[in-house]
Amino acid sequence: MTNTASKEKAPEEKDVKNPMHIKRASTEKLREIFSKYATQQVNGEPYMTSEDFVRSFLGQSYNEESIKLIAGIADTSKDGLISFAEFQAFEGLLCTPDALYKTAFQLFDRNGNGSVTYSEFVDVFKKTDLHAKIPFKLDGPFIQLYFGKDRQRVINYVEFSQFLHDFHEECAMEAFRLKDTSGSGFISALDFQDIMVNVKKHLLTSEVRDNLIAVTEGHRVSFPYFMAFNSLLNNMELIKRIYLNATSGNRAEPITKDELLHSAQTMSQITPLEIDILFQLTGVIHQSGRIVYNDLSNIAPEHYIKNITHRLAEIKAVESPADRSFLIQMLESTYRFTLGSVAGAVGATAVYPIDLVKTRMQNQRTGSFIGEVAYRNSWDCCKKVIRHEGFLGLYRGLVPQLMGVAPEKAIKLTVNDFMRDKLTDKQGNIPRWGEVLAGACAGGSQVIFTNPLEIVKIRLQVAGEIAGGAKVRALSVVRELGLFGLYKGARACLLRDVPFSAIYFPMYAHTKAAFADDEGYNHPLTLLAAGAIAGIPAASLVTPADVIKTRLQVVARTGQTTYSGVMDAARKIMAEEGPRAFWKGTVARVFRSSPQFGVTLVTYELLQRMLYVDFGGSRPAGSDVAKAKIDLARVNPDHIGGYQAALPMLNGIETKFGLSLPRFGSPALKRQAS
């Protein structure tokens, strides 16, 4: 914001479209929080002091001079006190798309008149750590281009945003000149490392920082190489788009240098030298002549803020993946099993009436001595169940279903995750055959646990079809069947569940990736859509096996054909009812399985986001981009609305522009950033 905020009138709230998905807080809630931290009273009105805002509310331990600078961002009237109107105005500013630049501008706009003078810039810059590391010429040609030869020109907001960007790049070039004492246009590899670590630290991931010397092979670094290296890291988000353009959106397809270079020339001005450096970097990190999307993610600079996930809990079970013991891996599987049980129960309950209709339609015989069919179609079946058995009739057999769905979905999800972890390479990629194998193992593993409960559920579901029949209970079904009887139809279950999961999980993973945004993040709605879409081919293609399984597990009534096994059932169904009988209930099955797995998968992944435990292994792809240096789960719960982004914005001023202030952040934040 460039105008001074009034201390009497609160700013008008605006519905700003925010790429960080942060909505503005309500005036009432903001006023309540403001009153909690405000310690000054002026004419009966509460005000925050600089200490109240920075140390108490933001929880940051700057020195006294830095506290005044940071508080001045919100204190647009520059009177040393922050009114509620200014507090609310800054919250709104933090919700805007260019909040980082606006926050930085208000840091330098010391008198609050909507512009920055040379003296204001110098006053703030001299207090930063960057000035201590690089003795930049504040009266040199670069400064004169922006502030004039006499340095009397003032800069408005839009000009300042460009200046700040160019100034940081100029600092890097100035550092190169200082190291190049002979004027040869070269610096040593150690000098290159020193500049990158001290001036461009925000561009370095741990993988890049640890390989700065290796990527140069210990040779001297030329000025063009230095500039291309920095330009590459600055443009990694563009490089990601170039990669996706070359692979038609496939994040797992390895591509060569020539393929990436060709795509770059059609999209941007990325130079061949930058592409060379990219492959040098990925080469020293992964020793591969090709790159995939994960390579780019591993070397892309950390963003000051990413999509925010509100976590109810976050636990770090191990300090690093190297600390993963067998016990930790067992705990990880138990954790996933528990979340999978909850997710499975939610998904099963949501679509259980459809499952009941599907079962009754599949069990309906034609070509027998029973006479006219009971149900004309799935909708007719649903209406008749409600008419004759009541609405709760749609939930017959739900209890054993929920008892069975816990191990079924939990085992399926846990085994799939476990197998994918084992089949994923060091670059984070899994081959297609690995995805199919993981899904097949997941489908096969569940049958031994769920077949008994499946057969009990089915017998309860069809029990209501006989008017006036004796009430059937789950325990009586178990006693009647015995141990071996509970596994009747297990082969058909395997025939259904193995191909279902082999189709479903790979398709879900790829559909989810296709729906992810440019940062690889999946909104819950895209997770739901991916789960539902993946269920359509998986559920429909295995319907014949599901029909056979149902016929084997249901008790045949007088006059109905009986079956001795999978092949016997297949032959008799074909002979008596024709091939169409194998596809009975396909629509109901798709309408049940597709949304059920959609609900189950979105619940499972959202639970992992909200109740996150870091076991040092993999996490669901597309959950959130966990690169922000601020631990958003541990900030003050009073940081609502735009204030969720307050600490990341202050951190961004340091990381994006290199303008760190003395004693930046809290001790905990320092440890995270180090």
VMD Tcl script that draws the C-alpha trace (Angstrom):
set ca {
  {0.00 0.00 0.00}
  {1.39 3.39 -0.92}
  {-1.02 5.66 0.92}
  {-1.08 6.42 4.61}
  {-3.78 4.51 6.46}
  {-6.17 6.55 8.59}
  {-6.15 5.87 12.30}
  {-9.85 6.63 12.59}
  {-11.40 4.71 9.71}
  {-10.80 1.06 8.96}
  {-9.90 0.26 5.36}
  {-12.52 -1.12 3.08}
  {-12.26 -4.89 2.76}
  {-11.74 -6.19 -0.74}
  {-12.29 -9.63 -2.11}
  {-8.82 -10.16 -3.58}
  {-8.12 -13.28 -5.61}
  {-5.16 -14.74 -3.82}
  {-2.83 -17.33 -5.33}
  {-1.81 -18.44 -1.85}
  {-5.41 -19.36 -1.04}
  {-5.48 -17.02 1.96}
  {-8.83 -15.42 2.69}
  {-9.21 -12.17 4.58}
  {-10.05 -12.45 8.25}
  {-13.27 -10.98 9.62}
  {-13.16 -7.52 11.18}
  {-14.56 -8.83 14.46}
  {-11.91 -11.55 14.82}
  {-9.09 -9.17 13.87}
  {-10.28 -6.60 16.40}
  {-10.36 -9.27 19.10}
  {-6.77 -10.29 18.33}
  {-5.61 -6.68 18.03}
  {-7.03 -5.86 21.47}
  {-5.20 -8.86 22.91}
  {-1.78 -7.46 21.94}
  {-2.34 -3.70 22.08}
  {-0.82 -2.21 25.25}
  {-1.18 1.53 24.59}
  {-4.27 3.71 24.99}
  {-4.58 7.05 23.19}
  {-7.82 9.01 23.67}
  {-9.48 5.79 24.79}
  {-8.43 3.86 21.66}
  {-6.03 0.85 21.82}
  {-2.76 0.92 19.88}
  {0.11 -1.51 19.35}
  {3.65 -0.37 19.98}
  {6.52 -1.58 17.81}
  {7.39 -4.12 20.52}
  {3.77 -5.31 20.69}
  {3.64 -5.93 16.95}
  {7.06 -7.45 16.29}
  {7.97 -9.27 19.48}
  {4.57 -10.14 20.98}
  {2.35 -10.62 17.92}
  {4.87 -11.75 15.27}
  {7.08 -13.45 17.86}
  {10.36 -12.28 16.31}
  {13.51 -11.30 18.23}
  {15.05 -8.48 16.20}
  {17.27 -5.86 17.79}
  {15.77 -2.51 18.71}
  {16.57 -0.78 15.41}
  {15.21 -3.65 13.35}
  {12.01 -3.74 15.43}
  {11.31 -0.14 14.45}
  {11.94 -0.92 10.78}
  {9.66 -3.97 10.75}
  {6.89 -2.24 12.71}
  {7.13 0.66 10.27}
  {5.81 -1.62 7.52}
  {2.39 -1.66 9.23}
  {2.72 1.80 10.84}
  {2.07 3.74 7.65}
  {1.52 7.02 9.56}
  {5.04 6.62 11.05}
  {4.04 7.87 14.50}
  {5.43 4.87 16.37}
  {2.00 3.36 17.08}
  {-0.14 0.92 15.08}
  {-3.88 1.51 15.06}
  {-6.47 -1.13 14.38}
  {-7.08 0.46 10.97}
  {-3.39 0.05 10.11}
  {-3.34 -3.46 11.57}
  {-6.29 -4.44 9.37}
  {-4.86 -2.64 6.33}
  {-1.61 -4.62 6.58}
  {-3.61 -7.86 6.88}
  {-5.31 -6.96 3.61}
  {-1.99 -6.12 1.96}
  {-0.67 -9.57 2.86}
  {-3.53 -11.13 0.87}
  {-2.60 -9.36 -2.38}
  {-0.74 -11.15 -5.21}
  {2.27 -8.77 -4.98}
  {2.37 -8.74 -1.17}
  {6.12 -9.46 -1.04}
  {7.06 -6.40 -3.09}
  {4.55 -4.20 -1.27}
  {5.90 -5.32 2.10}
  {9.46 -4.59 1.00}
  {8.39 -1.19 -0.36}
  {6.78 -0.18 2.93}
  {9.95 -1.26 4.74}
  {11.94 1.31 2.75}
  {9.23 4.00 2.66}
  {10.33 5.42 6.00}
  {8.14 8.55 5.95}
  {5.05 6.85 4.51}
  {4.54 9.24 1.58}
  {4.28 6.53 -1.08}
  {7.81 6.85 -2.50}
  {11.39 5.93 -1.63}
  {14.25 8.43 -1.63}
  {17.95 7.71 -1.93}
  {18.50 8.52 1.74}
  {15.68 6.17 2.82}
  {17.12 3.33 0.76}
  {20.65 3.84 2.08}
  {19.40 4.14 5.67}
  {17.70 0.73 5.52}
  {20.28 -1.02 3.32}
  {23.17 -0.15 5.64}
  {21.39 -2.04 8.41}
  {21.30 -5.30 6.43}
  {23.75 -8.18 6.53}
  {24.21 -7.93 2.75}
  {25.84 -4.51 3.14}
  {28.28 -5.96 5.68}
  {29.27 -8.75 3.25}
  {29.43 -6.73 0.02}
  {30.69 -3.12 0.30}
  {28.43 -1.95 -2.53}
  {29.17 1.45 -4.05}
  {26.10 3.41 -3.01}
  {27.15 6.41 -5.11}
  {28.11 4.39 -8.21}
  {26.65 4.34 -11.73}
  {23.94 1.81 -10.95}
  {22.43 3.90 -8.15}
  {22.62 7.01 -10.34}
  {20.52 5.31 -13.02}
  {17.63 5.02 -10.57}
  {18.04 7.99 -8.21}
  {19.73 10.40 -10.63}
  {23.26 11.80 -10.71}
  {22.50 14.11 -7.78}
  {20.52 11.29 -6.10}
  {17.48 13.52 -5.61}
  {15.01 11.50 -7.69}
  {12.32 9.59 -5.78}
  {11.04 6.14 -6.79}
  {7.40 5.06 -6.65}
  {6.19 1.54 -5.86}
  {6.29 0.00 -9.34}
  {9.73 1.47 -10.08}
  {11.02 0.37 -6.70}
  {9.96 -3.24 -7.32}
  {12.11 -3.27 -10.47}
  {14.97 -1.50 -8.70}
  {14.98 -4.04 -5.87}
  {15.20 -6.92 -8.32}
  {17.98 -5.29 -10.38}
  {19.88 -4.15 -7.29}
  {20.29 -7.67 -5.97}
  {21.63 -8.85 -9.33}
  {24.02 -5.90 -9.35}
  {25.27 -6.94 -5.90}
  {26.24 -10.33 -7.30}
  {28.13 -8.72 -10.19}
  {29.85 -6.34 -7.76}
  {30.92 -9.34 -5.69}
  {32.39 -10.95 -8.83}
  {34.36 -7.76 -9.61}
  {35.76 -7.68 -6.07}
  {36.93 -11.30 -6.36}
  {38.36 -10.75 -9.87}
  {41.25 -8.58 -8.68}
  {43.25 -9.07 -11.90}
  {40.37 -8.12 -14.18}
  {40.71 -11.36 -16.16}
  {36.99 -12.16 -16.18}
  {37.60 -15.29 -14.09}
  {37.36 -16.17 -10.40}
  {38.39 -19.34 -8.59}
  {35.94 -22.12 -7.78}
  {36.29 -21.28 -4.07}
  {35.50 -17.60 -4.74}
  {32.47 -18.71 -6.77}
  {31.29 -20.82 -3.85}
  {31.88 -17.93 -1.43}
  {29.76 -15.51 -3.50}
  {26.92 -17.97 -3.95}
  {26.79 -18.87 -0.25}
  {27.00 -15.27 0.99}
  {25.10 -13.31 -1.65}
  {22.87 -15.84 -3.40}
  {22.18 -18.22 -0.54}
  {18.43 -18.04 -1.16}
  {18.93 -19.68 -4.58}
  {20.69 -22.72 -3.16}
  {19.04 -25.95 -2.13}
  {21.18 -28.31 -0.05}
  {21.94 -30.39 -3.16}
  {23.18 -27.36 -5.10}
  {25.11 -25.87 -2.17}
  {26.96 -29.13 -1.53}
  {28.00 -29.43 -5.20}
  {29.11 -25.90 -6.05}
  {32.74 -26.95 -6.34}
  {31.93 -30.27 -8.03}
  {29.87 -28.64 -10.78}
  {32.85 -26.45 -11.74}
  {35.21 -29.45 -11.47}
  {37.53 -27.17 -9.50}
  {38.22 -25.00 -12.56}
  {38.07 -21.25 -12.76}
  {34.62 -19.72 -13.28}
  {34.12 -17.17 -16.04}
  {31.78 -14.20 -15.76}
  {29.39 -15.62 -18.43}
  {29.24 -18.92 -16.53}
  {28.61 -17.05 -13.27}
  {25.75 -15.04 -14.81}
  {24.23 -18.09 -16.51}
  {24.40 -20.09 -13.26}
  {22.46 -17.40 -11.39}
  {20.02 -16.89 -14.26}
  {19.31 -20.62 -14.35}
  {18.48 -20.80 -10.65}
  {16.36 -17.65 -10.90}
  {14.38 -19.20 -13.75}
  {13.81 -22.73 -12.46}
  {10.03 -22.29 -12.49}
  {10.29 -21.44 -16.19}
  {12.57 -24.44 -16.71}
  {9.86 -26.64 -15.18}
  {7.34 -25.35 -17.70}
  {9.83 -25.96 -20.52}
  {10.28 -29.54 -19.32}
  {6.51 -30.11 -19.13}
  {6.16 -28.67 -22.63}
  {8.78 -31.13 -23.90}
  {7.09 -34.11 -22.21}
  {3.47 -33.07 -22.87}
  {2.89 -32.78 -19.13}
  {4.46 -36.12 -18.13}
  {6.52 -35.52 -14.97}
  {8.19 -38.95 -15.07}
  {9.56 -38.96 -18.63}
  {13.37 -38.61 -18.83}
  {14.54 -36.16 -21.49}
  {17.92 -35.36 -23.02}
  {19.75 -32.06 -23.22}
  {18.83 -31.66 -26.89}
  {15.14 -32.28 -26.22}
  {15.07 -29.69 -23.43}
  {17.04 -27.19 -25.49}
  {14.62 -27.56 -28.40}
  {11.66 -26.96 -26.09}
  {13.42 -23.96 -24.54}
  {13.96 -22.28 -27.88}
  {10.25 -22.46 -28.69}
  {9.20 -20.99 -25.33}
  {11.81 -18.63 -23.90}
  {15.28 -17.14 -24.07}
  {16.94 -19.77 -21.89}
  {20.46 -20.05 -23.29}
  {22.42 -23.17 -24.27}
  {24.91 -22.37 -21.50}
  {22.14 -22.43 -18.91}
  {20.96 -25.80 -20.23}
  {24.56 -27.08 -20.04}
  {24.80 -25.97 -16.41}
  {21.46 -27.60 -15.61}
  {22.68 -30.96 -16.89}
  {26.01 -30.49 -15.10}
  {24.15 -29.93 -11.85}
  {21.82 -32.90 -12.25}
  {24.77 -34.97 -13.42}
  {26.89 -34.40 -10.30}
  {23.85 -34.98 -8.07}
  {22.36 -38.07 -9.76}
  {24.99 -39.17 -12.32}
  {22.41 -39.38 -15.09}
  {22.52 -38.09 -18.65}
  {18.79 -37.36 -18.63}
  {16.56 -35.38 -16.31}
  {13.05 -35.80 -14.96}
  {10.77 -33.35 -13.19}
  {11.97 -34.37 -9.74}
  {15.51 -33.33 -10.69}
  {14.24 -29.82 -11.31}
  {12.31 -29.77 -8.04}
  {15.42 -30.83 -6.13}
  {17.50 -27.90 -7.38}
  {14.76 -25.25 -7.66}
  {15.23 -22.44 -5.08}
  {13.02 -22.41 -2.04}
  {10.02 -20.13 -2.26}
  {9.29 -17.73 0.55}
  {5.73 -19.08 0.72}
  {3.80 -21.93 -0.80}
  {0.30 -23.32 -0.61}
  {-0.61 -23.40 3.05}
  {-1.92 -26.57 4.63}
  {-3.49 -26.12 8.06}
  {-2.15 -29.01 10.09}
  {-3.71 -30.16 13.33}
  {-0.47 -31.89 14.26}
  {3.02 -32.30 12.85}
  {5.52 -34.74 14.32}
  {9.08 -35.39 13.18}
  {9.82 -39.01 14.02}
  {13.37 -38.94 12.60}
  {15.86 -36.18 11.89}
  {16.79 -37.54 8.46}
  {15.99 -40.48 6.15}
  {19.28 -42.06 7.23}
  {17.76 -42.57 10.70}
  {14.94 -44.79 9.42}
  {15.18 -48.02 11.40}
  {13.01 -51.12 10.94}
  {10.91 -49.99 13.90}
  {10.35 -46.57 12.32}
  {9.25 -48.21 9.08}
  {6.82 -50.40 11.02}
  {5.45 -47.33 12.79}
  {5.04 -45.62 9.42}
  {3.00 -48.56 8.10}
  {0.89 -48.54 11.28}
  {0.30 -44.80 10.86}
  {-0.82 -45.28 7.26}
  {-2.96 -48.27 8.24}
  {-4.78 -46.21 10.86}
  {-5.47 -43.31 8.49}
  {-6.49 -45.77 5.78}
  {-9.02 -47.37 8.14}
  {-10.69 -44.02 8.82}
  {-10.62 -43.06 5.14}
  {-12.07 -46.41 4.11}
  {-14.93 -46.14 6.60}
  {-15.80 -42.65 5.34}
  {-15.75 -43.77 1.72}
  {-17.80 -46.92 2.35}
  {-20.49 -45.12 4.32}
  {-20.84 -42.47 1.64}
  {-21.73 -44.95 -1.11}
  {-23.13 -47.95 0.77}
  {-26.70 -47.65 -0.62}
  {-25.28 -47.89 -4.16}
  {-23.30 -50.98 -3.13}
  {-26.45 -52.66 -1.82}
  {-28.32 -51.96 -5.08}
  {-25.34 -53.24 -7.08}
  {-25.28 -56.50 -5.10}
  {-29.01 -57.14 -5.54}
  {-28.87 -56.41 -9.27}
  {-25.93 -58.80 -9.73}
  {-27.69 -61.56 -7.77}
  {-30.90 -61.21 -9.82}
  {-31.27 -64.34 -11.99}
  {-32.86 -64.77 -15.39}
  {-33.50 -68.06 -17.14}
  {-34.41 -69.79 -13.86}
  {-37.69 -70.95 -12.39}
  {-38.13 -67.95 -10.15}
  {-40.32 -66.09 -12.61}
  {-40.41 -62.37 -13.26}
  {-37.37 -60.41 -12.19}
  {-37.74 -58.40 -8.99}
  {-36.08 -55.20 -10.26}
  {-36.26 -53.63 -13.70}
  {-33.12 -51.52 -13.15}
  {-30.96 -50.02 -10.41}
  {-33.30 -47.09 -9.80}
  {-36.30 -49.45 -9.52}
  {-34.32 -51.55 -7.04}
  {-33.55 -48.49 -4.90}
  {-37.21 -47.41 -4.81}
  {-38.46 -50.89 -3.89}
  {-35.91 -51.26 -1.08}
  {-37.05 -47.98 0.46}
  {-40.75 -48.89 -0.03}
  {-40.58 -52.38 1.50}
  {-37.67 -52.11 3.94}
  {-37.51 -48.43 4.78}
  {-34.67 -46.00 4.20}
  {-32.43 -47.90 6.62}
  {-32.87 -50.91 4.37}
  {-30.33 -49.25 2.07}
  {-27.79 -49.74 4.87}
  {-28.37 -53.46 5.51}
  {-25.00 -55.05 6.29}
  {-23.25 -51.71 6.90}
  {-21.76 -52.78 10.26}
  {-19.84 -55.80 8.92}
  {-18.95 -53.67 5.90}
  {-17.38 -51.04 8.15}
  {-15.62 -53.78 10.11}
  {-14.28 -55.13 6.84}
  {-13.51 -51.83 5.22}
  {-10.97 -50.95 7.91}
  {-8.58 -53.80 7.03}
  {-9.57 -53.79 3.35}
  {-8.88 -50.17 2.47}
  {-6.16 -49.74 5.09}
  {-4.23 -52.80 3.90}
  {-4.72 -51.82 0.26}
  {-3.52 -48.24 0.78}
  {-0.67 -49.24 3.09}
  {0.66 -52.02 0.84}
  {0.41 -49.81 -2.23}
  {2.36 -47.03 -0.48}
  {4.90 -49.53 0.88}
  {5.52 -51.15 -2.49}
  {5.74 -47.80 -4.28}
  {8.34 -46.68 -1.72}
  {10.40 -49.80 -2.35}
  {10.16 -49.52 -6.14}
  {10.94 -45.78 -6.29}
  {14.48 -44.83 -7.29}
  {16.71 -42.21 -5.68}
  {15.35 -39.53 -8.01}
  {11.84 -40.12 -6.72}
  {10.59 -41.87 -9.87}
  {8.79 -45.18 -10.17}
  {8.51 -47.10 -13.48}
  {5.10 -47.93 -14.91}
  {5.56 -51.64 -14.25}
  {6.41 -50.75 -10.64}
  {3.15 -48.83 -10.27}
  {1.16 -51.75 -11.68}
  {3.00 -54.26 -9.47}
  {2.42 -52.12 -6.36}
  {-1.29 -51.90 -7.14}
  {-1.55 -55.64 -7.83}
  {0.15 -56.46 -4.52}
  {-2.24 -54.10 -2.75}
  {-5.26 -55.81 -4.29}
  {-4.02 -59.31 -3.55}
  {-3.08 -58.56 0.06}
  {-6.56 -57.54 1.10}
  {-8.42 -60.70 0.11}
  {-7.22 -62.88 2.98}
  {-8.54 -60.35 5.47}
  {-11.67 -59.14 3.76}
  {-13.21 -62.15 2.01}
  {-14.96 -63.41 5.20}
  {-16.49 -60.02 5.87}
  {-17.43 -59.59 2.21}
  {-19.43 -62.83 2.15}
  {-21.26 -61.92 5.39}
  {-22.06 -58.47 4.00}
  {-23.48 -59.88 0.76}
  {-25.72 -62.40 2.51}
  {-27.12 -59.67 4.72}
  {-27.66 -57.40 1.73}
  {-29.81 -59.93 -0.16}
  {-31.67 -61.16 2.93}
  {-34.32 -58.45 2.65}
  {-35.40 -59.64 -0.80}
  {-37.64 -62.40 0.67}
  {-40.78 -60.89 2.17}
  {-41.52 -62.22 5.64}
  {-38.32 -64.22 5.72}
  {-36.50 -64.88 8.98}
  {-34.17 -62.11 10.06}
  {-30.59 -62.91 9.18}
  {-27.80 -61.90 11.56}
  {-24.09 -61.70 10.89}
  {-23.19 -64.19 13.67}
  {-25.59 -66.83 12.32}
  {-24.04 -66.49 8.86}
  {-20.56 -67.03 10.34}
  {-21.72 -70.14 12.23}
  {-23.41 -71.56 9.15}
  {-20.40 -71.06 6.88}
  {-17.58 -72.08 9.18}
  {-13.93 -71.11 8.68}
  {-13.47 -72.50 5.17}
  {-16.90 -71.34 4.06}
  {-15.92 -67.77 4.86}
  {-13.38 -67.99 2.06}
  {-15.89 -69.13 -0.54}
  {-15.30 -67.07 -3.68}
  {-11.77 -66.06 -2.63}
  {-10.39 -66.93 -6.07}
  {-12.98 -64.69 -7.68}
  {-12.06 -61.99 -5.18}
  {-8.45 -62.25 -6.28}
  {-9.56 -62.24 -9.89}
  {-11.41 -58.98 -9.19}
  {-9.21 -57.15 -6.68}
  {-5.76 -57.73 -8.19}
  {-6.56 -56.24 -11.62}
  {-8.74 -53.54 -10.03}
  {-5.89 -52.19 -7.91}
  {-3.34 -52.73 -10.70}
  {-5.47 -50.45 -12.88}
  {-6.70 -48.05 -10.22}
  {-3.58 -46.91 -8.35}
  {-1.37 -46.13 -11.37}
  {-4.23 -44.29 -13.06}
  {-4.97 -42.35 -9.87}
  {-1.33 -41.31 -9.53}
  {-1.13 -40.07 -13.13}
  {-4.55 -38.39 -13.08}
  {-3.65 -36.62 -9.85}
  {-0.38 -35.42 -11.38}
  {-2.25 -34.15 -14.45}
  {-4.62 -32.15 -12.22}
  {-1.80 -30.68 -10.10}
  {-0.90 -27.02 -10.51}
  {2.45 -25.72 -11.76}
  {4.00 -26.35 -8.35}
  {2.72 -29.94 -8.24}
  {0.09 -29.08 -5.60}
  {-3.30 -30.79 -5.59}
  {-6.38 -29.04 -4.28}
  {-8.72 -31.42 -2.39}
  {-11.24 -31.17 -5.24}
  {-8.62 -32.35 -7.74}
  {-7.81 -35.28 -5.45}
  {-11.50 -36.19 -5.33}
  {-11.81 -35.89 -9.10}
  {-8.67 -37.99 -9.70}
  {-9.91 -40.72 -7.38}
  {-13.33 -40.80 -9.01}
  {-12.01 -40.78 -12.58}
  {-9.50 -43.56 -11.88}
  {-12.33 -45.68 -10.48}
  {-14.33 -45.70 -13.73}
  {-12.15 -48.04 -15.84}
  {-10.95 -50.02 -12.82}
  {-14.48 -50.76 -11.58}
  {-16.06 -51.45 -14.97}
  {-13.36 -53.70 -16.42}
  {-13.45 -56.15 -13.48}
  {-17.25 -56.39 -13.28}
  {-17.33 -59.98 -14.72}
  {-15.13 -61.18 -11.86}
  {-17.34 -59.30 -9.40}
  {-20.47 -61.00 -10.81}
  {-18.87 -64.44 -10.45}
  {-17.76 -63.64 -6.90}
  {-21.27 -62.52 -5.95}
  {-22.89 -65.65 -7.37}
  {-20.44 -67.89 -5.50}
  {-20.92 -66.13 -2.19}
  {-24.74 -65.83 -2.20}
  {-26.88 -68.79 -1.11}
  {-28.79 -70.15 -4.12}
  {-32.55 -70.43 -3.56}
  {-34.79 -73.26 -4.64}
  {-34.67 -73.63 -8.40}
  {-31.60 -71.45 -8.85}
  {-28.39 -72.71 -10.40}
  {-25.54 -73.55 -8.02}
  {-21.85 -73.15 -8.78}
  {-18.86 -75.19 -7.66}
  {-16.12 -72.72 -8.57}
  {-14.98 -69.81 -10.71}
  {-14.79 -71.67 -14.02}
  {-18.03 -73.56 -13.35}
  {-19.83 -70.30 -12.59}
  {-18.43 -68.64 -15.71}
  {-19.56 -71.53 -17.95}
  {-23.07 -71.75 -16.47}
  {-23.69 -68.00 -16.52}
  {-22.61 -67.85 -20.16}
  {-24.79 -70.84 -21.10}
  {-27.93 -69.81 -19.20}
  {-27.85 -66.00 -19.37}
  {-25.45 -65.04 -22.12}
  {-22.43 -62.69 -22.08}
  {-24.47 -59.67 -20.99}
  {-24.96 -61.29 -17.58}
  {-21.27 -60.77 -16.82}
  {-21.82 -57.02 -16.98}
  {-24.84 -56.90 -14.68}
  {-24.56 -54.10 -12.19}
  {-21.73 -52.40 -14.09}
  {-23.35 -48.99 -13.83}
  {-24.12 -49.44 -10.14}
  {-20.60 -50.75 -9.54}
  {-19.02 -47.75 -11.25}
  {-21.32 -45.36 -9.42}
  {-20.35 -47.07 -6.17}
  {-16.63 -47.76 -6.62}
  {-15.73 -44.55 -8.41}
  {-17.04 -42.08 -5.79}
  {-16.11 -44.43 -2.95}
  {-12.47 -44.51 -3.91}
  {-12.57 -40.79 -4.66}
  {-13.85 -40.07 -1.14}
  {-11.48 -42.63 0.38}
  {-8.36 -41.30 -1.35}
  {-9.11 -37.63 -0.70}
  {-9.81 -38.44 2.97}
  {-6.62 -40.49 3.23}
  {-4.42 -37.80 1.74}
  {-6.04 -34.93 3.64}
  {-5.57 -36.85 6.89}
  {-1.88 -37.22 6.05}
  {-1.68 -33.47 5.43}
  {-3.45 -32.46 8.63}
  {-1.97 -35.14 10.92}
  {1.48 -35.22 9.37}
  {4.16 -37.46 10.84}
  {7.56 -37.34 9.15}
  {9.05 -40.85 9.25}
  {11.82 -39.91 6.83}
  {10.11 -41.72 3.96}
  {7.95 -40.50 1.09}
  {4.79 -38.48 1.45}
  {1.79 -38.22 -0.86}
  {2.76 -36.40 -4.03}
  {0.89 -33.16 -4.52}
  {0.02 -32.76 -0.83}
  {1.69 -29.42 -0.41}
  {4.95 -27.85 -1.40}
  {6.89 -28.15 1.81}
  {9.78 -25.86 0.96}
  {8.84 -22.78 2.95}
  {11.42 -22.00 5.62}
  {8.69 -20.90 8.02}
  {7.07 -23.67 10.00}
  {3.48 -22.66 9.33}
  {2.15 -25.30 11.71}
  {3.88 -23.71 14.68}
  {3.23 -20.03 14.19}
  {0.98 -18.08 16.49}
  {-2.63 -19.31 16.13}
  {-3.61 -15.64 16.24}
  {-2.01 -15.21 12.80}
  {-5.29 -15.45 10.91}
  {-6.27 -14.25 7.44}
  {-3.42 -12.44 5.73}
  {-1.27 -12.69 8.84}
  {-0.72 -16.36 8.04}
  {1.68 -14.98 5.42}
  {3.34 -12.33 7.64}
  {6.36 -14.40 8.65}
  {6.88 -15.91 5.18}
  {6.77 -12.39 3.73}
  {9.42 -11.12 6.12}
  {11.44 -14.23 5.36}
  {10.93 -13.55 1.65}
  {12.48 -10.10 1.95}
  {15.61 -11.88 3.14}
  {15.59 -14.89 0.81}
  {14.37 -13.26 -2.41}
  {16.19 -9.95 -2.09}
  {19.01 -10.89 0.30}
  {18.02 -8.07 2.67}
  {18.34 -9.82 6.01}
  {18.16 -7.61 9.08}
  {20.25 -8.11 12.23}
  {18.95 -10.98 14.35}
  {16.42 -11.88 11.70}
  {13.67 -14.07 13.13}
  {13.41 -16.21 16.23}
  {16.03 -18.77 17.35}
  {13.77 -21.55 16.08}
  {13.52 -19.85 12.70}
  {17.30 -19.45 12.54}
  {17.74 -23.15 13.12}
  {15.30 -23.95 10.31}
  {16.97 -21.56 7.89}
  {20.51 -22.75 8.64}
}
mol new
graphics top color blue
foreach p $ca { graphics top sphere $p radius 0.5 }
foreach p [lrange $ca 0 end-1] q [lrange $ca 1 end] { graphics top cylinder $p $q radius 0.2 }
display resetview
